[in-house]
Amino acid sequence: MEELINRICAKAGIGEDTAREAVGIILRFLRKDGPTEKVDQVIDAMPGARAFLEGGEDGKKGGFLGGLASMTGMGAMGALNELTQAGLSMGEVQTVTKEVVAFAKEKAGEDIVDDIIESIPGLSQVV
């Protein structure tokens, strides 16, 4: 996850803690709203992503389960709200999201990531 966090910090011009929080929000959202099998494949292809979601590797906020309570039923707009509450501007949200998507495509393949994006209502508007 360090490679992704560093890329996000450089491209979005945000601090490491904010980048980690943003990645956690995005990954938890994908786990909750995306097709489970495909999202699991992407998470397994991203080095350190599973540990990050479980709160290891500085995946803070209580890992995957800790983040679910605040996102229940909110979908893409809920994730967007969490990202802006974390202090990201709309431009930074787009940059962070695009970097996460690009990294996932590099590690897991374009087709599977595109399938996930297409399966979640509203997500294609952010990426």
C-alpha positions in Angstrom: 0.0 0.0 0.0 3.0 2.3 0.5 3.4 2.6 -3.3 -0.2 3.7 -3.7 -0.1 6.1 -0.7 3.1 7.7 -2.0 1.6 8.1 -5.5 -1.5 9.7 -4.1 0.5 12.1 -1.9 2.6 13.2 -4.9 -0.3 13.5 -7.4 -2.9 15.1 -5.1 -0.6 17.1 -3.0 -2.1 15.8 0.3 -0.5 14.5 3.4 0.2 10.8 4.1 -2.5 10.5 6.9 -5.1 12.0 4.6 -4.1 9.8 1.8 -4.4 6.7 4.0 -7.8 7.8 5.3 -9.0 8.4 1.7 -7.7 5.0 0.5 -9.5 3.3 3.4 -12.7 5.1 2.6 -12.5 4.0 -1.0 -11.6 0.4 -0.3 -14.3 0.0 2.3 -16.8 1.5 -0.1 -15.8 -1.0 -2.8 -16.0 -3.9 -0.4 -19.5 -2.9 0.7 -21.1 -1.9 -2.6 -19.1 -3.8 -5.3 -19.5 -7.4 -6.5 -17.8 -9.3 -3.7 -15.9 -11.8 -5.7 -14.4 -9.3 -8.1 -13.6 -6.8 -5.3 -11.9 -9.5 -3.4 -9.8 -10.4 -6.5 -8.7 -6.7 -6.8 -7.9 -6.4 -3.1 -5.9 -9.6 -3.2 -3.9 -8.3 -6.2 -3.1 -5.0 -4.5 -0.1 -5.7 -2.1 -1.1 -5.0 1.5 -4.7 -4.1 0.7 -6.3 -6.8 2.8 -4.1 -6.0 5.8 -4.9 -2.3 5.3 -8.6 -3.0 5.3 -8.3 -5.0 8.5 -6.5 -2.2 10.2 -2.9 -3.3 9.7 -0.3 -1.3 7.7 -1.8 1.9 9.2 -5.2 1.2 7.7 -6.6 3.1 10.8 -10.3 3.8 11.5 -10.8 0.3 12.8 -10.2 -1.5 9.5 -13.0 -2.6 7.2 -15.6 -3.4 9.9 -15.0 -0.1 11.7 -15.7 1.9 8.6 -18.9 0.0 7.6 -21.2 1.6 10.2 -20.8 5.1 8.7 -21.3 4.0 5.2 -24.3 1.8 5.4 -26.9 2.6 2.8 -25.1 5.6 1.4 -23.4 4.3 -1.7 -21.1 6.4 -3.8 -22.5 9.7 -2.4 -21.8 8.5 1.1 -18.2 7.7 0.2 -17.9 11.1 -1.5 -19.2 12.7 1.7 -16.7 10.9 3.8 -13.9 11.9 1.5 -14.9 15.6 1.7 -15.3 15.3 5.5 -11.7 14.0 5.6 -10.7 17.4 4.2 -10.4 16.6 0.4 -11.6 19.1 -2.2 -13.6 17.8 -5.1 -10.4 18.0 -7.3 -8.5 16.0 -4.7 -11.3 13.4 -4.5 -11.1 12.9 -8.2 -7.3 12.7 -8.2 -7.2 10.2 -5.3 -10.0 8.1 -6.9 -8.3 8.1 -10.2 -5.0 7.0 -8.6 -6.7 4.2 -6.7 -8.4 3.0 -9.9 -5.2 3.2 -11.9 -3.3 1.3 -9.3 -6.0 -1.4 -9.1 -5.9 -1.7 -12.9 -2.1 -2.1 -12.8 -2.3 -4.8 -10.2 -5.6 -6.7 -11.1 -6.3 -5.8 -14.7 -8.5 -3.3 -16.5 -11.4 -5.6 -17.2 -12.1 -6.6 -13.6 -11.8 -3.0 -12.3 -14.0 -1.7 -15.1 -16.6 -4.3 -14.2 -16.6 -3.2 -10.6 -17.0 0.5 -11.6 -19.9 -0.3 -14.0 -21.7 -2.4 -11.3 -21.9 0.4 -8.7 -24.4 3.2 -9.4 -22.9 6.7 -9.5 -19.3 5.5 -9.3 -18.5 6.2 -13.0 -19.3 9.9 -12.4 -16.5 10.2 -9.9 -13.9 8.2 -11.8 
